[in-house]
Amino acid sequence: MKEITKKIRSLCKRRGFVFPSSEIYGGFSSSYDFGPLGVQLKRNIKEYWWKEIVQKNKDVVGLDASILMNSDVWKASGHLDSGFADELVECKDCHQRFKEEEVEEECPECGGELTDPQQFNLMMKTLVGPSEEKADTSYLRPETCQGIFVNFKNVLNTTRKKLPFGIAQIGKSFRNEISPGNYFFRTREFEQMEMQWFCSPHHDKKPEDWFDYWKEQRLNWYLDLGIKEDNLRAHEIPEEERAHYAQRQVDIEYKFPFGWGEIEGIHNRGDWDTSTHTKHSEDDLKYYDEERDEKYFPNVIETSVGVERSMLAFLTEAYQEAKGGRADQSNKEEEVVLQLPKRLAPVKVAVFPLVKKEDDLVKKTKEVFDELKQEIHCQYDERGSIGKRYRRADEIGVLYAVTVDFDTLEDDTVTIRDRDSMDQIRVPIEDLKATLKKLIKDEVKFKEAGEEV
């Protein structure tokens, strides 16, 4: 099964989804750059999450907190103590560090002596100031949620929300992971989509009820985007393994080729965050409940998605191979189809001239492409045979391929090919844009959208 990950990795590099970072300088360990298709796929994932979490929920608002924050935030949250650290041994010669369980398999090549186990914090330090001598130590945030908690009162005062309500944020986080790996599943720089749901322990719907509600909502989000039920599970974390703040913790996991891996965490954080920041900042983050005429610390239910991890899950789920070709099995080569869901596919439509050498066809095709690209994310391709163009489109998950042929010059109609079924219909150019929009939004079935070919 790990062979599939290698194939996905090759596809991502070859077709412009994911590149190794700093490649021309030999690379930079466990860092990746997202190419033209990768950045669009990530954007689609984030936009759909934002639509479902913020746009469709009248009681959820957005935030974009800064990456650099006052160091006291991280003291209060516990990230600067031993709770946010790995126990490692260090080689006294090459200074490479290892987890104890890795020593036998990955002992230092230099053969140097190892230190006793020590705690190494996962926070990434940086210096802020005009000169290194006068600079203050700061940290790249290891999670996005603390920016939400320290802005709780600001959001409450400006939006006048009443419990329950949520604050959502998408942003970068950084952790000095000792053992990153499994392609871009675990990296030191990553993006999170988080929503903190602030609720009352005194209302009829208790935090435990909200926890179950959001767990169900989040599982359905993945199922709605094409993840098979057999490849998705909610793993209940036992008390002894939970994060220190978690009264309850469920990891939503995907069945990757390398095994089950967490793509989202659901946590009942209780009132730990609001009470802790009140204690350390001496700024009261209690909520005034008008109905009860009392103040109390709100409880928090957290949903936290790894953008890159969910992207890898969607790519893995979508990756399909056809031995010997898709159409008649006569092709000796293996054909790949990336069956990404319509909401996520980075390119919705590909536009081709039947042959490149006919100037009238190319001119007409470019006119069609220029008209479509104003409202639909599409690409133009004239390289190689029409069959090769279809295969290239299939490899990157293009939903529909529009071909301009010699009949087009006579009757102003074009052919639309469906990625998954490979069925084709004929549609007048004047109806093309509207037809494609309906197909992309699932407002019409493919064979009903035009004259079947």
C-alpha positions in Angstrom: 0.0 0.0 0.0 2.9 2.4 0.6 3.6 2.1 -3.1 0.5 4.2 -3.7 2.0 7.0 -1.6 5.1 6.9 -3.8 2.9 7.1 -6.9 0.9 10.0 -5.5 4.1 11.8 -4.6 5.4 11.3 -8.2 2.1 12.6 -9.7 2.1 15.6 -7.4 5.7 16.6 -8.5 5.1 15.8 -12.2 1.8 17.7 -12.5 2.4 20.7 -10.3 0.6 19.9 -7.0 3.6 19.7 -4.6 7.3 20.4 -4.9 10.2 19.7 -2.5 11.1 23.1 -0.9 14.4 24.7 -1.9 15.0 21.9 -4.4 17.7 23.7 -6.5 19.7 24.0 -3.3 19.4 20.4 -2.3 16.1 20.8 -0.5 15.0 21.5 3.0 13.9 18.5 5.2 10.2 17.9 5.4 9.2 21.2 3.8 7.1 21.4 0.7 6.0 24.1 -1.8 2.5 23.8 -3.3 2.5 24.4 -7.1 -0.2 25.8 -9.3 -2.6 22.9 -8.9 -1.7 22.3 -5.2 -2.3 25.8 -4.1 -5.7 25.8 -5.9 -6.6 22.5 -4.3 -5.7 23.8 -0.8 -7.6 27.0 -1.5 -10.7 25.0 -2.5 -10.5 22.9 0.7 -10.2 26.1 2.8 -12.9 27.9 1.0 -15.3 25.0 1.3 -14.5 24.6 5.1 -15.0 28.4 5.6 -18.4 28.2 3.7 -19.6 25.3 5.8 -18.3 26.6 9.2 -18.7 30.4 9.0 -20.9 31.3 6.1 -23.7 28.8 6.8 -23.6 29.3 10.6 -25.0 32.6 11.8 -23.3 32.1 15.1 -19.8 31.7 13.9 -17.5 34.6 13.0 -14.0 34.8 11.6 -10.6 35.9 12.8 -7.1 36.2 11.5 -4.7 36.5 14.5 -1.0 37.2 14.1 1.6 34.4 14.0 3.9 36.3 16.4 2.5 36.9 19.9 3.6 38.1 23.3 5.6 35.2 24.9 3.4 35.4 28.0 0.6 33.9 25.8 2.7 30.7 25.5 3.7 30.7 29.2 0.0 30.8 30.1 -1.0 28.2 27.6 1.6 25.7 28.9 3.6 25.5 25.6 6.8 26.7 27.2 6.8 24.0 29.9 7.6 20.3 29.7 4.1 19.4 28.6 4.9 20.6 25.1 8.1 18.7 24.5 9.6 15.5 23.3 12.0 13.4 25.4 15.2 13.0 23.3 18.8 11.9 23.4 21.5 13.9 21.7 24.7 12.9 20.1 27.6 14.7 21.8 29.6 14.8 18.5 27.1 15.6 15.7 24.4 17.0 18.0 21.7 15.0 16.1 18.7 14.2 18.3 16.6 11.0 18.5 13.6 9.7 20.4 14.7 6.9 22.6 12.7 4.3 20.6 14.6 5.5 17.4 18.1 5.0 18.8 18.5 1.4 17.7 17.3 2.0 14.2 18.7 5.5 13.6 21.8 5.8 15.9 24.1 8.5 14.7 26.3 7.6 11.8 29.3 9.3 13.5 29.1 6.7 16.3 29.2 9.5 18.9 28.2 9.1 22.5 24.6 9.9 23.4 23.4 12.0 26.3 20.8 11.0 28.9 17.2 11.7 27.8 16.3 15.3 28.0 13.1 17.4 27.3 13.3 19.4 24.0 10.5 21.9 23.5 8.7 21.9 20.1 8.3 25.7 19.9 10.3 27.5 17.2 12.2 30.5 18.6 12.8 33.7 16.8 14.2 37.1 17.7 12.2 40.3 17.5 14.0 43.7 17.6 16.4 46.0 15.8 19.5 44.1 16.8 20.2 40.6 18.1 21.7 42.0 21.3 18.5 44.0 22.1 16.0 41.6 20.6 13.3 39.9 22.6 12.7 36.2 22.2 9.5 35.3 20.5 8.0 32.2 19.0 6.3 31.1 15.9 2.9 29.9 17.1 2.6 26.1 17.4 -1.2 26.4 17.0 -3.7 28.9 15.9 -6.3 28.6 18.7 -4.5 30.8 21.3 -5.0 33.8 19.0 -8.7 33.1 19.3 -8.7 32.8 23.1 -6.8 36.0 23.7 -9.2 37.8 21.4 -12.3 36.3 22.9 -13.4 39.5 24.7 -12.6 41.7 21.6 -14.8 39.5 19.4 -17.5 39.4 22.1 -17.6 43.2 22.6 -17.6 44.0 18.8 -20.1 41.4 17.6 -22.3 41.3 20.7 -22.7 37.6 20.3 -24.4 35.5 23.0 -23.4 32.0 24.0 -23.2 29.7 22.2 -21.1 31.1 19.3 -17.9 30.2 17.5 -14.8 31.9 16.3 -13.1 30.4 13.2 -9.6 30.9 11.8 -7.3 29.5 9.1 -3.6 30.0 9.4 0.0 28.8 9.6 1.4 27.0 12.6 5.0 25.7 13.3 6.3 22.9 15.4 9.9 21.7 15.6 8.9 18.1 15.0 11.7 15.6 15.6 10.3 12.9 13.3 8.4 14.5 10.5 7.5 12.2 7.6 5.0 10.3 5.5 5.3 12.8 2.7 3.6 16.0 3.8 1.4 14.3 6.5 3.7 15.6 9.3 5.8 18.7 8.7 7.3 21.5 10.7 5.2 24.2 8.9 1.6 23.5 8.4 -1.8 25.1 8.1 -4.8 24.7 10.4 -8.5 25.4 10.0 -9.9 25.8 13.5 -13.2 26.7 15.1 -13.6 27.3 18.8 -17.2 26.9 19.9 -17.9 28.9 23.2 -20.8 27.5 25.1 -22.4 27.5 28.5 -22.2 24.7 31.1 -25.6 26.0 32.4 -27.8 25.8 29.3 -30.0 22.9 28.4 -27.6 21.9 25.6 -24.5 21.1 27.6 -20.9 21.2 26.3 -21.0 17.4 26.0 -24.0 17.7 23.7 -22.2 20.3 21.5 -19.2 18.0 21.4 -21.3 15.2 19.9 -23.0 17.7 17.5 -19.7 19.0 16.1 -18.1 15.6 15.9 -21.1 14.5 13.7 -20.9 17.6 11.6 -17.2 17.2 10.9 -17.5 13.6 10.0 -20.3 14.4 7.6 -18.1 17.1 6.0 -15.6 14.5 4.9 -18.2 12.0 3.7 -19.9 14.8 1.7 -16.6 15.3 0.0 -16.3 11.7 -1.2 -14.3 10.0 1.6 -15.6 6.5 2.0 -16.9 5.5 5.4 -14.5 2.5 5.5 -11.6 5.0 5.3 -12.8 7.3 8.0 -13.2 6.8 11.8 -13.6 8.7 15.0 -11.0 7.5 17.4 -11.8 8.2 21.1 -8.7 9.1 23.0 -8.4 7.6 26.5 -7.9 9.9 29.4 -4.3 9.1 30.0 -3.4 10.0 26.4 -5.3 13.2 26.0 -3.9 16.7 25.7 -3.7 18.3 29.2 -6.6 20.6 28.5 -8.9 18.0 27.1 -11.9 16.7 29.1 -12.7 14.6 26.0 -10.8 14.1 22.7 -11.7 12.4 19.5 -9.4 12.2 16.5 -10.9 12.0 13.1 -8.6 9.6 11.3 -8.2 8.6 7.6 -6.9 5.2 6.5 -3.8 6.2 4.6 -1.6 3.7 2.8 0.9 4.0 5.7 -1.9 3.4 8.3 -4.5 5.4 10.2 -3.6 9.0 10.7 -5.3 12.0 12.4 -6.6 14.6 10.0 -8.8 16.5 12.6 -9.1 16.8 16.3 -12.3 17.4 18.3 -11.7 18.5 21.9 -13.8 19.5 24.8 -11.4 22.0 26.4 -13.7 22.9 29.3 -13.0 26.4 30.6 -9.3 25.8 30.8 -8.3 28.4 28.2 -10.5 31.3 29.3 -9.8 30.7 33.0 -6.0 30.3 32.4 -5.6 33.4 30.3 -7.7 35.4 32.9 -5.3 34.2 35.6 -2.1 35.0 33.8 -3.2 38.3 32.1 -5.4 39.6 34.9 -7.9 40.5 32.3 -11.3 39.0 33.0 -12.5 36.7 30.2 -15.7 35.7 32.0 -19.0 35.9 30.1 -21.9 37.8 31.6 -25.1 35.8 31.2 -28.0 38.2 31.3 -30.6 35.5 31.8 -28.8 34.1 34.9 -27.4 37.5 36.0 -24.0 36.0 36.6 -20.5 35.8 35.1 -18.7 32.5 34.4 -16.0 31.1 32.2 -17.4 29.7 28.9 -16.6 26.2 27.9 -14.9 25.5 24.6 -15.5 22.8 22.0 -12.7 22.8 19.4 -12.5 21.5 15.9 -9.1 21.6 14.4 -8.3 20.4 10.8 -4.9 20.0 9.3 -5.1 21.5 5.8 -2.2 19.5 4.3 -3.3 16.3 6.0 -6.9 16.6 4.7 -5.5 17.4 1.3 -3.3 14.3 1.4 -6.4 12.3 2.4 -8.5 13.7 -0.5 -5.7 13.0 -3.0 -5.3 9.4 -1.7 -9.0 8.8 -1.9 -9.2 10.3 -5.4 -6.3 8.4 -6.8 -7.4 5.6 -9.3 -5.4 3.5 -11.7 -6.6 1.8 -14.9 -4.3 -1.0 -16.0 -3.9 -1.0 -19.8 -6.0 2.1 -20.3 -9.5 3.2 -19.4 -11.4 2.8 -22.7 -10.6 -0.5 -24.4 -7.8 -2.0 -22.2 -5.6 -2.0 -25.3 -3.1 0.5 -24.0 0.0 -1.0 -22.5 0.4 2.0 -20.2 -1.3 2.5 -16.8 -3.7 5.4 -16.9 -4.4 7.5 -13.7 -7.6 9.3 -12.9 -7.8 11.7 -9.9 -11.5 11.5 -9.0 -11.6 14.6 -6.8 -15.0 15.9 -5.8 -16.4 18.7 -7.9 -16.0 21.2 -5.0 -12.3 20.5 -4.7 -11.0 19.8 -8.2 -8.4 22.5 -8.9 -9.3 22.7 -12.6 -13.0 22.3 -13.5 -12.8 22.4 -17.3 -10.1 21.7 -20.0 -10.6 23.2 -23.5 -9.0 21.5 -26.5 -8.9 22.0 -30.3 -9.3 18.6 -32.0 -6.0 19.2 -33.8 -3.4 21.8 -33.3 -2.4 22.4 -36.9 -5.7 23.8 -38.0 -5.6 27.6 -37.5 -9.4 28.0 -37.6 -9.9 25.4 -34.9 -7.2 26.8 -32.6 -8.6 30.3 -33.0 -12.2 29.2 -32.2 -11.0 27.1 -29.3 -9.2 30.1 -27.8 -12.3 32.2 -28.1 -14.3 29.5 -26.2 -11.5 29.3 -23.6 -11.4 33.1 -23.1 -15.1 33.2 -22.6 -15.2 30.4 -20.1 -12.2 31.4 -18.0 -13.9 34.6 -16.8 -16.2 32.5 -14.5 -14.9 28.9 -14.5 -11.4 27.7 -13.5 -10.3 26.1 -16.7 -7.1 25.4 -18.7 -6.2 25.3 -22.4 -4.2 22.4 -23.9 -3.2 21.8 -27.5 -0.1 19.6 -27.0 -0.1 16.0 -28.4 -3.0 13.9 -29.5 -6.5 14.4 -28.2 -6.2 11.1 -26.3 -3.1 12.3 -24.5 -4.8 15.5 -23.6 -7.7 13.6 -22.1 -5.2 11.5 -20.0 -3.4 14.6 -18.8 -6.7 16.1 -17.8 -7.8 12.9 -16.0 -4.5 12.8 -14.1 -5.1 16.2 -12.4 -8.8 15.6 -11.8 -10.4 17.9 -14.5 -14.1 17.4 -14.3 -15.0 18.1 -18.0 -13.1 18.4 -21.2 -14.5 20.6 -24.0 -13.4 19.8 -27.5 -13.7 22.1 -30.5 -13.8 20.1 -33.7 -14.5 20.6 -37.4 -18.3 20.3 -36.8 -18.0 23.3 -34.5 -17.0 25.5 -37.4 -20.2 24.4 -39.2 -22.8 24.4 -36.4 -21.2 26.2 -33.4 -21.5 23.1 -31.1 -18.8 21.5 -29.0 -18.3 18.1 -27.3 -18.2 17.9 -23.5 -16.6 14.7 -22.0 -17.2 13.6 -18.4 -14.1 12.6 -16.5 -15.5 9.7 -14.5 -17.9 8.0 -17.0 -16.1 9.2 -20.2 -19.5 9.8 -21.7 -19.8 12.7 -24.2 -22.6 15.1 -25.1 -22.9 17.8 -27.7 -23.8 21.4 -26.6 -24.2 24.7 -28.5 -21.5 27.2 -27.7 -24.1 29.8 -26.7 -25.3 27.4 -23.9 -21.8 26.1 -23.0 -21.0 28.3 -20.0 -24.5 27.8 -18.4 -24.4 24.1 -19.0 -21.0 23.7 -17.4 -22.0 25.7 -14.4 -25.0 23.5 -13.9 -22.9 20.4 -14.2 -20.3 21.6 -11.7 -23.1 22.5 -9.2 -24.8 19.1 -9.8 -28.0 21.0 -10.9 -28.4 18.7 -13.9 -27.3 15.1 -14.8 -24.7 14.8 -17.5 -26.6 12.9 -20.2 -29.5 15.3 -19.7 -27.3 18.4 -20.3 -26.9 18.0 -24.1 -27.3 15.7 -27.1 -25.7 12.4 -26.3 -22.8 11.4 -28.6 
